């Protein structure tokens, strides 16, 4: 895998919206052709295939591919993306508790541009488990960082939602 391959994968994803739902298999074929250039079982290749299945409405086919990519050592930015997307897919399949378990450690991971996606996806998983206050707390805290005013208030409100009753 090299930058040229990464660039071609990015170019393929840039055309995703050009593939109507009935042509989803055509898009997956483009990704499969790129993945075929990598060694069999390559973690980045498995990740891209998982994304293609997931993005075309097949969480059930994406989940084992995400899991295999992570098991094979997918880490860094793409590993974090895989955990977010896997958690979302697990939730879609009625397994939100697995999504919570997978994403909760990400709250303590080094900060990056995916922080809000972690919180939003974790909030959805928590909500699916009936833990709406915890989910709301996460999204309010994420939102507070982007507000030009009321940042401190919203952060405090978010924390109060999950504070033990005193």
C-alpha positions as CSV (number, residue, x, y, z in Angstrom):
1,X,0.0,0.0,0.0
2,X,1.3,3.4,-0.9
3,X,0.1,7.0,-1.4
4,X,-0.9,6.3,-5.0
5,X,-3.2,3.5,-3.8
6,X,-4.6,5.8,-1.0
7,X,-5.2,8.5,-3.6
8,X,-7.1,6.1,-5.9
9,X,-9.2,4.9,-3.0
10,X,-10.0,8.5,-2.1
11,X,-10.9,9.2,-5.7
12,X,-13.2,6.2,-5.8
13,X,-15.0,7.4,-2.6
14,X,-15.3,10.8,-4.1
15,X,-17.5,9.2,-6.8
16,X,-19.7,7.3,-4.3
17,X,-22.7,9.7,-4.6
18,X,-22.5,9.1,-8.4
19,X,-23.6,5.5,-7.8
20,X,-27.4,5.3,-7.3
21,X,-28.6,2.6,-4.9
22,X,-29.3,0.2,-7.7
23,X,-25.6,0.4,-8.8
24,X,-24.2,-0.2,-5.3
25,X,-22.6,-3.5,-6.5
26,X,-20.7,-1.5,-9.2
27,X,-19.2,0.8,-6.5
28,X,-18.3,-2.2,-4.3
29,X,-16.6,-3.7,-7.4
30,X,-14.4,-0.6,-7.8
31,X,-13.3,-0.9,-4.2
32,X,-12.8,-4.7,-4.5
33,X,-10.5,-4.1,-7.5
34,X,-8.4,-1.7,-5.5
35,X,-8.3,-4.1,-2.6
36,X,-7.2,-6.9,-4.9
37,X,-3.9,-5.0,-5.4
38,X,-3.0,-5.5,-1.8
39,X,-1.9,-8.7,-0.1
40,X,-4.8,-10.9,0.9
41,X,-6.2,-10.1,4.3
42,X,-4.6,-6.6,4.3
43,X,-6.2,-4.6,7.2
44,X,-6.6,-1.5,5.1
45,X,-8.2,-3.5,2.3
46,X,-10.6,-5.2,4.7
47,X,-11.5,-1.8,6.1
48,X,-12.2,-0.3,2.7
49,X,-14.4,-3.3,1.8
50,X,-16.3,-2.9,5.1
51,X,-16.9,0.7,4.4
52,X,-18.2,-0.1,0.9
53,X,-20.6,-2.7,2.3
54,X,-21.6,-0.4,5.1
55,X,-22.2,2.6,2.9
56,X,-24.3,0.6,0.5
57,X,-26.7,-0.6,3.3
58,X,-25.2,-3.9,4.4
59,X,-24.1,-3.5,8.0
60,X,-24.3,-7.3,8.3
61,X,-21.6,-7.8,5.8
62,X,-19.5,-4.9,7.0
63,X,-19.3,-5.9,10.7
64,X,-17.0,-9.0,10.2
65,X,-14.8,-7.1,7.9
66,X,-14.3,-4.2,10.3
67,X,-13.6,-6.8,13.1
68,X,-11.1,-8.6,11.0
69,X,-9.4,-5.3,10.0
70,X,-9.0,-4.3,13.6
71,X,-7.9,-7.8,14.6
72,X,-5.2,-7.6,11.9
73,X,-3.8,-4.4,13.4
74,X,-5.7,-1.5,11.7
75,X,-4.8,1.4,13.9
76,X,-4.4,5.2,13.9
77,X,-6.9,7.3,12.1
78,X,-8.4,4.4,10.1
79,X,-8.5,2.2,13.2
80,X,-10.5,4.9,14.9
81,X,-12.8,5.3,11.9
82,X,-13.3,1.5,11.9
83,X,-14.3,1.5,15.6
84,X,-16.8,4.3,15.0
85,X,-18.3,2.7,11.9
86,X,-18.3,-0.8,13.5
87,X,-20.1,0.6,16.5
88,X,-22.7,2.2,14.3
89,X,-23.2,-1.0,12.3
90,X,-23.5,-3.0,15.5
91,X,-26.2,-0.7,16.7
92,X,-28.0,-1.0,13.4
93,X,-27.9,-4.8,13.9
94,X,-29.5,-4.5,17.4
95,X,-26.2,-4.9,19.2
96,X,-25.7,-1.4,20.7
97,X,-24.0,-2.8,23.9
98,X,-21.1,-4.0,21.8
99,X,-20.9,-0.5,20.3
100,X,-20.7,1.1,23.7
101,X,-18.0,-1.3,24.8
102,X,-16.0,-0.5,21.6
103,X,-16.4,3.2,21.7
104,X,-16.1,4.1,25.4
105,X,-12.3,3.8,25.5
106,X,-12.2,6.2,22.5
107,X,-13.4,9.0,24.8
108,X,-9.9,8.9,26.4
109,X,-8.0,8.5,23.1
110,X,-5.8,11.3,21.9
111,X,-8.0,14.0,20.5
112,X,-8.6,14.4,16.7
113,X,-11.2,15.5,14.2
114,X,-13.2,12.3,14.9
115,X,-13.9,13.1,18.6
116,X,-17.4,14.4,17.8
117,X,-18.2,11.4,15.7
118,X,-17.1,9.1,18.6
119,X,-19.5,11.0,20.9
120,X,-22.4,11.1,18.5
121,X,-22.1,7.4,17.7
122,X,-21.7,6.4,21.3
123,X,-24.7,8.6,22.2
124,X,-26.8,6.7,19.6
125,X,-25.7,3.4,21.1
126,X,-26.5,4.6,24.6
127,X,-29.9,5.8,23.5
128,X,-30.6,2.4,21.9
129,X,-30.0,0.9,25.4
130,X,-32.3,3.4,27.1
131,X,-29.5,5.5,28.4
132,X,-30.6,8.7,26.9
133,X,-29.3,11.1,29.6
134,X,-25.8,9.7,29.1
135,X,-26.1,10.1,25.3
136,X,-27.5,13.6,25.6
137,X,-24.6,14.5,27.9
138,X,-22.1,13.3,25.3
139,X,-23.6,15.3,22.5
140,X,-24.1,18.5,24.5
141,X,-20.4,18.3,25.6
142,X,-19.4,17.9,22.0
143,X,-21.6,20.7,20.9
144,X,-20.4,23.0,23.6
145,X,-16.9,23.1,22.1
146,X,-18.3,24.7,18.9
147,X,-20.5,27.3,20.5
148,X,-19.3,30.9,20.3
149,X,-21.1,31.6,23.6
150,X,-22.5,29.5,26.5
151,X,-19.7,27.0,26.3
152,X,-19.1,26.8,30.0
153,X,-22.9,26.6,30.7
154,X,-23.5,23.8,28.2
155,X,-20.5,21.9,29.4
156,X,-21.8,22.1,33.0
157,X,-25.3,21.1,32.0
158,X,-23.9,18.1,30.1
159,X,-22.0,17.0,33.2
160,X,-25.0,17.6,35.5
161,X,-27.0,15.1,33.4
162,X,-24.9,12.3,34.5
163,X,-23.8,13.5,37.9
164,X,-24.8,11.3,40.8
165,X,-27.9,12.7,42.6
166,X,-26.7,14.5,45.7
